[in-house]
Amino acid sequence: MASPDARLKNQTQHLFDTLARYTTTIPRKHSGVPVRNRMPGDIVLVTGTTGSFGCNILAQLCLDPDVKWIYALNRASPRVDLTERQVTALKQRGVLDDCLRYPKYQLLEADLSQTLLGLSTELYTEIQNNVTHIIHNGTQKLMFTSESATNLNRALDVAWTVNLAKPLDKFEDCLQGLRNLIDLALHSPQITRTKILFVSTMSVVRKYPELSAPEEHFWDPSPSIGFGYSESKWVAEQMLHHANQSTGLPVTSVRVSWSSLWRPKRALGNQRHMALGGEISARAEMSPGRIAPWVPTYEAASVLCAMRHSNEPILHLEDPNPTRWDEMFGIFAKELNVPLIPFEDWLSLLRDYAADTCIPKAEQRKRNPAVNLIPYLSGMDFRTYISQGHSGLDTTKAVQEVPRLKDVQISKELVMKWIKGWREVGFLPRQEALGILHSKL
Ligand SMILES: NC(=O)c1ccc[n+]([C@@H]2O[C@H](COP(=O)([O-])OP(=O)(O)OC[C@H]3O[C@@H](n4cnc5c(N)ncnc54)[C@H](OP(=O)(O)O)[C@@H]3O)[C@@H](O)[C@H]2O)c1
C-alpha cells in the first residue's frame, strides 16, 4: 500500500495532469482583434440560475440598474420546461418578485460542455458579441453517493446534494464547460475584454495549513486534495489564472463560504442548510466567542454580483465579522428545547444513529438528513474549523472591493425566521411534536 506521502504525490500529479489538459491549448496571448465598442451597461451571462445561489444571483442582477440584459444558461430537463423550473425555483427562494419587477433576462437551455455551449451558432455569436461579464455559478452539484443523494433529495426536495464519493474525473464536464466559457470570452470582438467571475468554494482551502487562508492563488493543491469537488474547483481556479496570465483575460474566482440560503422577506430556507444548520444548531455546543461565518445568501449574491467589477484574481465571500456560535445555537437550543452538547459528542451520536441497523437507511436519511453529512463533517476537519473559532477565509480584499460585505451578518431575527420558515415547510416539527421526535433520535 502506498504511503500517505506517496499518495499525496500521486494525487497532486493527477491534478496537475488534469489542469494541463485544459490549459495547454489556451493561446499565449489574446489572438482576437477586438473591433466593437461596448454599448453602455452590462450584459451578463450567468449559469445555473435554477439553483439556490443562482436564483439569488439572478434576482440581484435583475435589480441592478447597471445590468441591461441577462442570459441565464441552464441545463435542459426532459421533464419540466425551463421557464417553469425557474419560476418554481425563484418562488421557493422568495425572489420571484425581484425578477418579475425587472424581467430583463432570457432563459436558455445549454450544455456548457458542448461546442458552442450547445446553442445555435446564431445565438452563440449574439452572446459572444454582446456579453460583458460571465458569472459562472452553476454546474457543480455535490452529492454524497448517488443513492443517498436520491434519498436526500427526496427527503429535502432540493437540488443541492453532496457527493464526496465523486472523484475529480467525474468533474470533467464541469472543467470542459469552464474551458468553453473561457474560449467564448477570449474570442469576444469587444474592445473591453469580457470578464469571468467564477463561483469557487472555501473547500479549495479547506486544509490550508494556517487559520486564515489568504485571497491568493496557490500553486500547491494539497489544501484542496481529498474530495473531487474541491480538487475540481482548484483546477478551475488555476485554469482561469492561466488564461489571465497568458492572454490578459480579466478573471476573478470567488471562494464562497457556507451561505445560509434564505431570503428575509419570505421565511423559506434551503433545506441543505436545514440539514446542516438545523441539526448542528440544535445539538452542538460552541464555546462562547467562537464564530459562525455564514452569509445570508440573498446578501451574498448581491456582494458576488458587485465583485464582477473587481480586478482582484481571488476574493473570499464570508462574513468578516461572524456571529458567535453560542449566540446563534443558543437561540436554536432555546427555541427547539434541546440541550447544547459538544460538537464531537453530537457527531458521535450521529454516527451511532447511522450505524443502528434497526432503522432502515432510507428512513434514517429522511428522519435525520444530517447523516448524509457525516463524511463531509469528518473530512473537512470541521471540529478544528469551529473550535479554533476562526473564520478560515481572509476577507480583507473582498471588503475593500465591496465594503457592504461587512454588513451581511446573521442576526437573532434571521435565526428566528429560519426556525419559523423551517417549521412552515415541515422540515422542523411544530413545537408540540418536538418531544416525540427527540425521543426517537
Ligand atoms: N451554497 C453554498 O453554500 C455554496 C458554498 C460554496 C460554493 N458554492 C458554489 O455555488 C454554486 C452554486 O451552488 P448552489 O448551492 O446554489 O447549488 P445548486 O442549488 O445545486 O445549484 C446548482 C445549479 O447548477 C445546475 N447544475 C447542477 N448540476 C449540473 C450539471 N451537471 N450540468 C448543468 N447544470 C447543473 C443546477 O441545475 P438544476 O436545477 O437542473 O439541478 C443549478 O442550476 C456552485 O458552484 C457551488 O460550488 C455554494
PDBQT file of the ligand as one rigid body, heavy atoms in Angstrom, charges set to zero:
ROOT
HETATM    1  N1  LIG A 501     -24.420  27.340  -1.404  1.00  0.00    +0.000 N 
HETATM    2  C1  LIG A 501     -23.261  27.399  -0.757  1.00  0.00    +0.000 C 
HETATM    3  O1  LIG A 501     -23.182  27.469   0.465  1.00  0.00    +0.000 OA
HETATM    4  C2  LIG A 501     -22.002  27.390  -1.569  1.00  0.00    +0.000 A 
HETATM    5  C3  LIG A 501     -20.783  27.481  -0.917  1.00  0.00    +0.000 A 
HETATM    6  C4  LIG A 501     -19.627  27.476  -1.684  1.00  0.00    +0.000 A 
HETATM    7  C5  LIG A 501     -19.711  27.425  -3.061  1.00  0.00    +0.000 A 
HETATM    8  N2  LIG A 501     -20.908  27.310  -3.659  1.00  0.00    +0.000 N 
HETATM    9  C6  LIG A 501     -20.944  27.217  -5.121  1.00  0.00    +0.000 C 
HETATM   10  O2  LIG A 501     -22.058  27.931  -5.609  1.00  0.00    +0.000 OA
HETATM   11  C7  LIG A 501     -22.508  27.341  -6.813  1.00  0.00    +0.000 C 
HETATM   12  C8  LIG A 501     -23.981  27.124  -6.724  1.00  0.00    +0.000 C 
HETATM   13  O3  LIG A 501     -24.244  26.320  -5.592  1.00  0.00    +0.000 OA
HETATM   14  P1  LIG A 501     -25.701  26.020  -5.080  1.00  0.00    +0.000 P 
HETATM   15  O4  LIG A 501     -25.575  25.604  -3.664  1.00  0.00    +0.000 OA
HETATM   16  O5  LIG A 501     -26.589  27.169  -5.415  1.00  0.00    +0.000 OA
HETATM   17  O6  LIG A 501     -26.029  24.726  -5.963  1.00  0.00    +0.000 OA
HETATM   18  P2  LIG A 501     -27.428  24.175  -6.519  1.00  0.00    +0.000 P 
HETATM   19  O7  LIG A 501     -28.566  24.718  -5.725  1.00  0.00    +0.000 OA
HETATM   20  O8  LIG A 501     -27.305  22.698  -6.665  1.00  0.00    +0.000 OA
HETATM   21  O9  LIG A 501     -27.489  24.783  -7.986  1.00  0.00    +0.000 OA
HETATM   22  C9  LIG A 501     -26.590  24.381  -8.952  1.00  0.00    +0.000 C 
HETATM   23  C10 LIG A 501     -27.032  24.889 -10.311  1.00  0.00    +0.000 C 
HETATM   24  O10 LIG A 501     -26.220  24.224 -11.274  1.00  0.00    +0.000 OA
HETATM   25  C11 LIG A 501     -27.063  23.390 -12.062  1.00  0.00    +0.000 C 
HETATM   26  N3  LIG A 501     -26.414  22.113 -12.291  1.00  0.00    +0.000 N 
HETATM   27  C12 LIG A 501     -26.136  21.158 -11.389  1.00  0.00    +0.000 A 
HETATM   28  N4  LIG A 501     -25.529  20.132 -11.982  1.00  0.00    +0.000 NA
HETATM   29  C13 LIG A 501     -25.432  20.444 -13.283  1.00  0.00    +0.000 A 
HETATM   30  C14 LIG A 501     -24.915  19.794 -14.409  1.00  0.00    +0.000 A 
HETATM   31  N5  LIG A 501     -24.363  18.594 -14.320  1.00  0.00    +0.000 N 
HETATM   32  N6  LIG A 501     -24.993  20.419 -15.600  1.00  0.00    +0.000 NA
HETATM   33  C15 LIG A 501     -25.543  21.624 -15.713  1.00  0.00    +0.000 A 
HETATM   34  N7  LIG A 501     -26.065  22.308 -14.682  1.00  0.00    +0.000 NA
HETATM   35  C16 LIG A 501     -26.004  21.720 -13.490  1.00  0.00    +0.000 A 
HETATM   36  C17 LIG A 501     -28.342  23.177 -11.298  1.00  0.00    +0.000 C 
HETATM   37  O11 LIG A 501     -29.357  22.877 -12.229  1.00  0.00    +0.000 OA
HETATM   38  P3  LIG A 501     -30.647  22.000 -11.854  1.00  0.00    +0.000 P 
HETATM   39  O12 LIG A 501     -31.604  22.959 -11.226  1.00  0.00    +0.000 OA
HETATM   40  O13 LIG A 501     -31.100  21.500 -13.182  1.00  0.00    +0.000 OA
HETATM   41  O14 LIG A 501     -30.204  20.907 -10.923  1.00  0.00    +0.000 OA
HETATM   42  C18 LIG A 501     -28.469  24.545 -10.652  1.00  0.00    +0.000 C 
HETATM   43  O15 LIG A 501     -28.952  25.496 -11.564  1.00  0.00    +0.000 OA
HETATM   44  C19 LIG A 501     -21.731  26.043  -7.012  1.00  0.00    +0.000 C 
HETATM   45  O16 LIG A 501     -20.739  26.262  -7.983  1.00  0.00    +0.000 OA
HETATM   46  C20 LIG A 501     -21.122  25.795  -5.645  1.00  0.00    +0.000 C 
HETATM   47  O17 LIG A 501     -19.901  25.129  -5.762  1.00  0.00    +0.000 OA
HETATM   48  C21 LIG A 501     -22.060  27.300  -2.951  1.00  0.00    +0.000 A 
ENDROOT
TORSDOF 0
